[in-house]
Structures are given as structure tokens and as C-alpha cells.
Amino acid sequence: MRALDHPSQESISLPAVLAALSDPARLDVVRQLAASGGVVCGQFDALEHVSMSTLSHHLKVLRTAGVIHVEQRGKFRQHELRADDLESRFPGVLASVVATFGLDLPTSAQRAEPVLSR
């Protein structure tokens, strides 16, 4: 699999982040990532409501806006919030969004290896 491009922390823009967070399906992805610390692509709850191709589109929007980071782990792709980068760039924005779900942003220590269940 080819490597995916991610914007540098300095190039993340607030309009791009807010636009990425404006869709309910993408907010659901952010909620799940905040709750779990990281999710393997096929494990997203959003798959109950949208097709895999639609979910892939939403993940790309979040990645190119700088909201999530995607890392290849063997044959799986692990998705995580770029909480530290976004908090440094726009203090409180992502934390406020995540707080609407009754959650806190995951810290670096809380991010874990993917949990595969099926």
C-alpha cells in the first residue's frame, strides 16, 4: 500500500478543520476516535450507516484537513486523532468538539495498538 500524505502541523488551517467537522458522519468518526484512541478502518461504527467507499471519502477529508493521522500497521490502517497537533495549533477547538460527546481528548499515552475483533 502506498503512503498517505498528511499536512504538516503548520499547514493545518482552521477553515479546513471546521469544514471537515461539519458533516455528521465525520463527527461520528471523531467521536469514535476520541473514545477509543484509535480505530482500524473496518472497525468504524459509521459503517453501520454508510458504505465503505463513503467512509473512505470521509476519512480522506479528515486526513487532508489534518484532523486524523493514518498509519499502516501490517495489513491494516490505524486511524487516530491528531489531538496534540490540533491542540497546539488551535487550542480548545477539538477538545470543545469532543466534549459535546461527553468525552475528553485522548492523550498520547492512551493511544493504543489496534484492537481487532470479529
Contacts in CASP RR format, 6 or more apart in sequence:
PFRMAT RR
TARGET T0000
AUTHOR 0000-0000-0000
METHOD contacts of the structure
MODEL  1
MRALDHPSQESISLPAVLAALSDPARLDVVRQLAASGGVVCGQFDALEHV
SMSTLSHHLKVLRTAGVIHVEQRGKFRQHELRADDLESRFPGVLASVVAT
FGLDLPTSAQRAEPVLSR
1 72 0 8 1.000
1 77 0 8 1.000
3 72 0 8 1.000
4 63 0 8 1.000
4 70 0 8 1.000
5 64 0 8 1.000
6 63 0 8 1.000
6 66 0 8 1.000
6 69 0 8 1.000
6 70 0 8 1.000
7 64 0 8 1.000
7 65 0 8 1.000
7 66 0 8 1.000
9 82 0 8 1.000
9 85 0 8 1.000
9 88 0 8 1.000
9 89 0 8 1.000
10 89 0 8 1.000
12 65 0 8 1.000
12 66 0 8 1.000
12 82 0 8 1.000
12 85 0 8 1.000
12 86 0 8 1.000
12 89 0 8 1.000
12 90 0 8 1.000
14 90 0 8 1.000
14 93 0 8 1.000
16 64 0 8 1.000
16 65 0 8 1.000
16 66 0 8 1.000
17 65 0 8 1.000
17 66 0 8 1.000
17 67 0 8 1.000
17 86 0 8 1.000
17 90 0 8 1.000
17 93 0 8 1.000
17 94 0 8 1.000
19 65 0 8 1.000
20 26 0 8 1.000
20 61 0 8 1.000
20 62 0 8 1.000
20 64 0 8 1.000
20 65 0 8 1.000
20 66 0 8 1.000
20 67 0 8 1.000
21 27 0 8 1.000
21 30 0 8 1.000
21 67 0 8 1.000
21 97 0 8 1.000
23 58 0 8 1.000
23 61 0 8 1.000
25 46 0 8 1.000
25 49 0 8 1.000
25 50 0 8 1.000
25 54 0 8 1.000
25 55 0 8 1.000
25 58 0 8 1.000
26 58 0 8 1.000
26 61 0 8 1.000
26 62 0 8 1.000
26 67 0 8 1.000
27 97 0 8 1.000
28 45 0 8 1.000
28 46 0 8 1.000
28 49 0 8 1.000
29 44 0 8 1.000
29 46 0 8 1.000
29 55 0 8 1.000
29 58 0 8 1.000
29 59 0 8 1.000
29 62 0 8 1.000
29 68 0 8 1.000
29 79 0 8 1.000
30 62 0 8 1.000
30 67 0 8 1.000
30 81 0 8 1.000
30 94 0 8 1.000
30 97 0 8 1.000
30 98 0 8 1.000
31 98 0 8 1.000
31 101 0 8 1.000
31 103 0 8 1.000
32 39 0 8 1.000
32 44 0 8 1.000
32 45 0 8 1.000
32 46 0 8 1.000
33 39 0 8 1.000
33 68 0 8 1.000
33 79 0 8 1.000
33 80 0 8 1.000
33 81 0 8 1.000
33 106 0 8 1.000
34 81 0 8 1.000
34 83 0 8 1.000
34 98 0 8 1.000
34 101 0 8 1.000
34 103 0 8 1.000
34 104 0 8 1.000
34 105 0 8 1.000
34 106 0 8 1.000
35 101 0 8 1.000
35 103 0 8 1.000
36 106 0 8 1.000
36 115 0 8 1.000
37 80 0 8 1.000
37 81 0 8 1.000
37 106 0 8 1.000
37 110 0 8 1.000
37 111 0 8 1.000
37 112 0 8 1.000
38 78 0 8 1.000
38 79 0 8 1.000
38 80 0 8 1.000
38 81 0 8 1.000
38 106 0 8 1.000
38 111 0 8 1.000
38 112 0 8 1.000
38 114 0 8 1.000
39 78 0 8 1.000
39 79 0 8 1.000
39 114 0 8 1.000
40 73 0 8 1.000
40 76 0 8 1.000
40 77 0 8 1.000
40 78 0 8 1.000
40 79 0 8 1.000
40 114 0 8 1.000
40 115 0 8 1.000
40 116 0 8 1.000
41 55 0 8 1.000
41 56 0 8 1.000
41 59 0 8 1.000
41 76 0 8 1.000
41 77 0 8 1.000
41 79 0 8 1.000
42 52 0 8 1.000
43 114 0 8 1.000
43 115 0 8 1.000
43 116 0 8 1.000
43 117 0 8 1.000
44 55 0 8 1.000
44 79 0 8 1.000
46 55 0 8 1.000
46 58 0 8 1.000
47 55 0 8 1.000
50 58 0 8 1.000
59 68 0 8 1.000
59 70 0 8 1.000
59 79 0 8 1.000
62 68 0 8 1.000
63 69 0 8 1.000
63 70 0 8 1.000
66 82 0 8 1.000
66 85 0 8 1.000
66 86 0 8 1.000
67 81 0 8 1.000
67 82 0 8 1.000
67 86 0 8 1.000
67 94 0 8 1.000
68 79 0 8 1.000
68 80 0 8 1.000
68 81 0 8 1.000
68 82 0 8 1.000
69 79 0 8 1.000
69 80 0 8 1.000
69 81 0 8 1.000
69 82 0 8 1.000
70 77 0 8 1.000
70 78 0 8 1.000
70 79 0 8 1.000
71 77 0 8 1.000
71 78 0 8 1.000
71 80 0 8 1.000
72 78 0 8 1.000
73 113 0 8 1.000
73 114 0 8 1.000
76 114 0 8 1.000
76 116 0 8 1.000
78 113 0 8 1.000
78 114 0 8 1.000
80 106 0 8 1.000
80 111 0 8 1.000
81 94 0 8 1.000
81 105 0 8 1.000
81 106 0 8 1.000
83 94 0 8 1.000
83 105 0 8 1.000
83 106 0 8 1.000
83 107 0 8 1.000
84 108 0 8 1.000
86 93 0 8 1.000
86 94 0 8 1.000
87 94 0 8 1.000
87 95 0 8 1.000
87 105 0 8 1.000
94 105 0 8 1.000
95 104 0 8 1.000
95 105 0 8 1.000
98 104 0 8 1.000
98 105 0 8 1.000
END
